[in-house]
Amino acid sequence: MPTVAEHVLPARLGSSFRWLLASSWVSNLGDGIAVAAGPLLVAGLTDDPFLISMAALLRWLPPLLFGLHAGVLSDRHDRRRIVMFADGSRVVVLAALVAALATDRLTAAGALVALGLIASAEVYADNTGSTLAPMLVHRDDLALANARMQFGFLTLNQLAGPPIGAFLFAAGYVWPFLTQGVLVLAGVLLVARVRLPPPSTAAAEPAGAWREVREGVAWTVRHPAVRTLVLTILIFNFTFGAAWSVLVIYASERLGLGPTGFGLLTTVSAVGGLLGTGLYGWITARVSLGNVMRVGLIIETVTHLALALTTTPWVAMPVFFVFGAHAFIWGTTSVTVRQRAVPTALQGRVSSVNTIGVFGGLVVGSTIGGTLASHWGVTAPFWFAFGGSAVFLVLLWPQLTRIAHGDA
């Protein structure tokens, strides 16, 4: 009879995948702590809504700037070493940030620079890290492997991390970033134990960065399902980015929540995500992926309207719960379709094209959100998000049928 450990993490996934999973979980806890602590740090150093929205912008801008380059590097070089170097760089920046906080020399501008550098290194770690699982497990086991990776992201990055980060921040500005640095360093040591298989074919001579980027973009454009996923996430992140860029102010001014309450918003969303991920197989066995996406985008549109109208946490919390279920059903669809469809040699570049879609929308949206909040109040970005999402949903509705159950 299989043990619980064998059921949760079957031996056929291999020891290297287990090291990768452990590294991912540990790093995700550290990053989850920063999800709450980063915006709270900037808000603690300045009360300017535009500067506070820049904390979100500097978290979202680096993937737009460096995503394509990260994809080329991960398809050219040793992917394990790229992850180790990128996360090691984050540890160095976090050490400098902790030192500045401990000596009371950190300004709002300095905090924004540090957060931007950490996010830049994370681009290379995350983009390359997403290509490792398909190298370590059989294609038929990718759904299981992704479910285990997603479980760690949900429970540690989204569920446990933010309230821990908010609690540590309340105890002292330095503690969440010191903790994150220790956890990211542990992730580096764990991923060092991963052993990747040798390339199935001899590595081709690099054709030039821009030519390799064009190959990744061209492949994405030609594949209907992956193309539709990228297009949809790009457009809807204009509105999502506008609203979420001022979330820390919204939680305080509109809902009357302190630092711990702000962390709980992300936690409630993650609980919804756990439910959505758990029901994912049941849902997709009965509903086409196109209709799953349609329902999800309706939920996203209504979420912005509900948050624009409410002034109480007891209404906002259930809204975040439902939104979390939608967000992680969407994420699971996107990752599985992409990993199964994309050839190994193109995984990094196609993933980077998707990253451009994700963060391109967030960067534009966060700039809009900060401007709207500065001139018309904290609910203005949510009204913009509701109106824009409704228009985009109508325009994109016919395209969503391109996502099908067959992802070959």
C-alpha positions in Angstrom: 0.0 0.0 0.0 1.5 3.4 -1.0 2.6 5.6 1.8 1.4 9.2 2.2 4.7 10.5 1.0 4.6 8.3 -2.1 1.1 9.5 -2.8 2.0 13.2 -2.4 5.4 13.0 -4.1 5.8 9.7 -6.1 9.3 8.3 -6.4 9.0 8.3 -10.2 9.3 12.1 -10.1 12.9 11.6 -9.1 15.2 12.9 -6.4 16.3 16.0 -8.5 12.7 17.1 -8.8 12.3 16.8 -5.0 15.3 19.1 -4.5 13.8 21.5 -7.0 10.5 21.4 -5.2 12.1 22.0 -1.8 14.1 24.9 -3.2 10.9 26.3 -4.8 8.9 26.0 -1.6 11.6 27.6 0.6 12.1 30.5 -1.8 8.4 31.0 -2.2 8.0 31.5 1.6 10.7 34.2 1.5 9.1 35.9 -1.5 5.6 35.7 0.1 7.0 37.5 3.1 8.1 40.3 0.8 4.7 40.5 -0.9 3.4 42.3 2.1 6.6 43.8 3.5 7.8 45.5 0.3 4.7 47.8 -0.1 4.5 48.3 3.6 8.2 49.4 3.7 7.6 52.1 1.0 4.4 53.2 2.6 6.3 53.5 5.9 8.9 55.8 4.4 6.5 58.1 2.3 2.8 58.9 2.2 2.9 59.9 -1.5 0.4 57.7 -3.4 2.4 57.9 -6.6 5.6 56.7 -4.9 3.8 53.9 -3.2 2.4 52.8 -6.6 6.0 52.8 -7.8 6.7 49.9 -5.5 4.3 47.9 -7.6 5.8 49.3 -10.8 9.3 48.4 -9.8 8.2 44.9 -9.0 6.5 44.5 -12.4 8.8 46.5 -14.7 11.9 44.3 -14.6 10.2 41.3 -16.2 9.2 43.6 -19.1 12.7 44.9 -19.5 14.7 41.7 -18.9 12.2 38.9 -19.6 13.2 38.3 -23.3 16.9 38.3 -22.3 16.3 35.9 -19.5 14.5 33.5 -22.0 17.5 33.6 -24.4 20.0 32.9 -21.5 17.9 30.0 -20.2 17.8 28.3 -23.6 21.6 28.8 -24.1 23.2 28.0 -20.8 23.1 25.7 -17.7 19.7 26.5 -16.3 20.5 25.3 -12.8 23.5 27.6 -12.5 21.4 30.6 -13.8 18.9 30.0 -11.0 21.7 29.8 -8.4 23.4 33.0 -9.6 20.2 35.0 -9.9 19.0 34.0 -6.4 22.5 34.5 -5.0 22.4 38.1 -6.3 19.1 38.6 -4.5 20.7 37.5 -1.3 23.4 40.2 -1.7 20.9 43.0 -2.4 18.8 41.9 0.6 21.9 42.0 2.8 22.5 45.6 1.7 18.9 46.5 2.4 19.0 45.0 5.9 22.2 46.9 6.6 20.6 50.2 5.6 17.5 49.5 7.7 19.6 48.5 10.7 21.6 51.7 10.6 18.5 53.8 9.9 19.9 55.1 6.6 17.2 53.9 4.2 15.1 56.4 2.2 12.0 55.8 0.1 14.2 56.2 -3.0 16.7 53.7 -1.7 14.0 51.2 -0.8 12.5 51.5 -4.4 16.0 50.9 -5.9 16.5 47.8 -3.7 13.1 46.4 -4.5 13.8 47.0 -8.2 17.1 45.1 -8.1 15.6 42.2 -6.3 12.8 42.0 -8.8 15.3 42.1 -11.7 17.3 39.2 -10.4 14.0 37.3 -9.7 13.1 37.6 -13.4 16.1 35.3 -14.3 15.5 32.9 -11.5 11.7 32.5 -12.2 12.0 32.3 -16.0 14.7 29.7 -15.9 13.2 27.9 -12.9 10.0 27.3 -14.9 11.9 25.3 -17.5 13.4 22.8 -15.0 10.4 20.7 -14.3 9.9 19.6 -17.9 13.5 18.5 -18.0 13.2 16.4 -14.8 9.8 14.6 -15.1 7.9 12.8 -17.9 5.4 14.8 -19.9 2.6 12.7 -18.5 3.6 13.7 -15.0 3.9 17.4 -15.6 0.3 18.1 -14.3 1.2 16.4 -11.1 4.6 18.2 -10.8 3.0 21.5 -11.5 0.3 20.8 -8.9 3.0 20.2 -6.3 4.9 23.4 -7.3 1.6 25.4 -7.4 0.7 24.0 -3.9 3.9 25.4 -2.5 3.3 28.8 -4.2 -0.2 29.0 -2.9 0.4 27.9 0.7 3.8 29.6 1.2 4.0 32.5 -1.1 0.4 33.6 -1.0 -1.1 32.0 2.1 1.5 31.9 4.9 4.1 34.4 3.6 2.1 37.7 3.5 0.7 37.6 7.1 4.2 36.5 8.4 5.7 39.4 6.4 3.2 41.8 7.9 3.7 40.5 11.4 7.5 40.7 11.1 7.2 44.2 9.6 5.1 45.3 12.6 7.9 43.9 14.9 10.5 45.9 13.0 11.2 47.0 9.5 14.4 44.9 9.2 13.0 41.5 10.2 11.0 40.5 7.1 13.9 41.2 4.7 16.4 39.5 6.9 14.1 36.4 7.0 13.7 36.6 3.2 17.4 36.7 2.7 18.0 33.6 4.8 15.2 31.7 3.0 16.4 32.6 -0.5 19.9 31.5 0.4 18.5 28.2 1.6 16.8 27.9 -1.8 20.1 28.4 -3.6 21.7 25.6 -1.5 18.8 23.2 -2.3 18.7 23.8 -6.0 22.5 23.1 -6.1 21.5 19.5 -5.4 19.5 19.2 -8.6 21.1 17.2 -11.4 19.8 17.9 -14.9 19.9 15.3 -17.7 22.4 15.9 -20.5 21.0 17.6 -23.6 19.4 15.1 -26.0 21.2 16.7 -28.9 24.3 18.8 -29.3 23.7 22.4 -28.5 23.3 24.5 -31.6 25.7 27.4 -32.2 24.0 30.6 -30.8 22.3 32.4 -33.7 22.3 35.9 -32.1 20.1 37.1 -29.3 17.6 39.0 -31.4 17.2 36.1 -33.9 16.6 33.7 -31.0 14.1 36.1 -29.5 12.3 36.3 -32.9 12.1 32.5 -33.0 10.4 32.4 -29.6 7.9 35.2 -30.6 7.2 33.6 -33.9 6.4 30.2 -32.3 4.1 31.9 -29.8 2.2 33.8 -32.5 1.7 30.6 -34.6 0.3 28.6 -31.7 -3.4 29.5 -31.2 -3.8 28.4 -27.6 -0.5 30.0 -26.3 -1.1 33.1 -28.4 -4.6 33.6 -26.9 -3.3 33.1 -23.4 -0.6 35.8 -23.8 -3.0 38.2 -25.5 -5.6 37.9 -22.8 -3.3 38.2 -19.9 -1.6 41.3 -21.4 -4.9 43.1 -21.9 -6.5 42.2 -18.6 -3.4 43.1 -16.6 -3.8 46.8 -17.7 -6.9 46.9 -15.5 -5.7 44.5 -12.8 -2.4 46.4 -12.5 -4.2 49.8 -12.1 -6.3 48.5 -9.1 -3.7 46.3 -7.4 -0.9 49.0 -7.5 -2.7 51.0 -4.8 -4.0 48.0 -2.8 -1.9 48.9 0.3 -3.5 52.3 0.4 -7.0 50.9 -0.4 -6.7 48.5 2.5 -5.8 51.2 4.9 -8.0 54.2 3.7 -11.0 52.4 2.3 -11.2 49.2 4.5 -9.5 50.5 7.7 -7.0 47.7 7.8 -3.6 47.8 9.4 -0.4 46.0 8.2 -1.7 42.6 9.4 -5.0 43.1 7.7 -3.3 44.0 4.5 -1.4 40.7 4.6 -4.7 38.9 5.3 -6.1 40.1 1.9 -3.5 38.1 0.1 -4.0 35.2 2.5 -7.7 35.0 1.8 -7.0 35.1 -1.9 -4.6 32.2 -1.5 -7.2 30.2 0.3 -9.5 30.7 -2.7 -6.6 29.7 -4.9 -6.2 26.4 -3.0 -9.9 25.6 -3.6 -9.6 26.5 -7.3 -6.5 24.4 -7.7 -8.1 21.5 -5.9 -11.1 21.6 -8.1 -9.2 22.2 -11.3 -9.3 18.7 -12.7 -13.0 18.3 -11.8 -13.9 21.6 -13.5 -11.9 21.1 -16.7 -13.3 17.6 -17.1 -16.7 19.1 -17.4 -16.2 22.6 -18.8 -14.2 23.6 -21.9 -11.1 25.7 -21.2 -12.5 28.5 -23.3 -15.6 28.7 -21.1 -13.4 28.4 -18.0 -11.6 31.4 -19.1 -14.8 33.3 -19.9 -16.2 32.7 -16.5 -13.0 33.6 -14.9 -12.8 37.0 -16.7 -16.4 37.7 -15.7 -15.4 37.1 -12.1 -12.4 39.4 -12.5 -14.5 42.2 -13.9 -17.1 41.9 -11.1 -14.3 41.9 -8.6 -13.2 45.4 -9.5 -16.8 46.6 -9.3 -17.4 45.1 -5.8 -14.1 46.5 -4.4 -15.0 50.0 -5.8 -18.3 49.9 -4.0 -17.5 48.3 -0.6 -16.1 50.0 2.5 -16.0 47.0 4.7 -13.5 44.1 5.0 -16.4 41.6 5.6 -17.5 42.2 1.9 -13.9 42.6 0.5 -12.6 39.3 2.0 -15.1 37.0 0.2 -14.4 39.0 -3.0 -10.7 38.3 -2.6 -11.5 34.6 -1.9 -13.4 34.2 -5.2 -10.9 36.2 -7.1 -8.1 33.9 -5.8 -9.9 30.8 -7.1 -10.1 32.4 -10.5 -6.5 33.6 -10.6 -5.0 30.2 -9.8 -7.3 28.3 -12.1 -6.1 30.6 -14.8 -2.5 30.2 -13.8 -2.7 26.4 -13.8 -4.3 26.5 -17.3 -1.6 28.8 -18.6 1.4 26.8 -17.3 0.1 23.4 -18.3 -0.8 24.4 -21.8 2.5 26.1 -22.3 4.7 23.4 -20.9 3.0 20.6 -22.8 3.0 22.5 -26.1 6.4 24.1 -26.2 9.5 22.2 -27.3 12.3 22.0 -24.7 14.7 24.1 -26.7 12.1 26.9 -26.8 10.8 26.7 -23.2 12.7 29.7 -21.9 11.9 32.0 -24.8 8.2 31.2 -25.1 8.0 31.6 -21.3 9.6 35.0 -21.6 7.1 36.1 -24.2 4.4 35.1 -21.8 6.2 37.1 -19.1 6.2 40.2 -21.3 2.5 39.8 -21.7 2.0 39.5 -17.9 4.2 42.3 -16.8 3.7 44.6 -19.8 0.1 45.0 -18.7 1.0 45.4 -15.1 3.5 48.1 -15.7 1.1 50.2 -17.8 -1.7 49.5 -15.4 0.3 50.5 -12.3 1.3 53.8 -13.8 -2.4 54.5 -14.6 -3.5 53.4 -11.1 -1.0 55.7 -9.3 -2.0 58.7 -11.4 -5.8 58.1 -10.9 -5.4 57.6 -7.2 -3.3 60.8 -6.9 -6.0 62.9 -8.6 -9.4 61.3 -7.9 -8.9 59.1 -4.8 -8.2 55.5 -4.0 -11.3 54.0 -5.6 -10.7 55.6 -9.0 -8.3 52.8 -10.2 -11.0 50.2 -9.3 -13.6 52.1 -11.3 -11.2 52.3 -14.2 -10.5 48.5 -13.8 -14.1 47.6 -13.9 -14.9 49.7 -17.0 -11.8 48.6 -18.9 -12.3 44.9 -18.0 -15.9 45.0 -19.2 -14.9 46.5 -22.6 -12.0 44.1 -23.0 -14.2 41.1 -22.1 -16.6 41.9 -24.9 -13.8 42.4 -27.4 -11.9 39.2 -26.4 -14.9 37.0 -26.0 -14.7 35.3 -29.5 -11.0 34.7 -29.1 -11.3 32.6 -25.9 -12.6 29.6 -27.9 -9.1 29.1 -29.2 -8.1 27.5 -25.9 -9.1 23.8 -26.3 -8.6 20.6 -24.2 -6.2 19.3 -26.8 -2.9 21.2 -26.2 -0.6 19.1 -28.5 
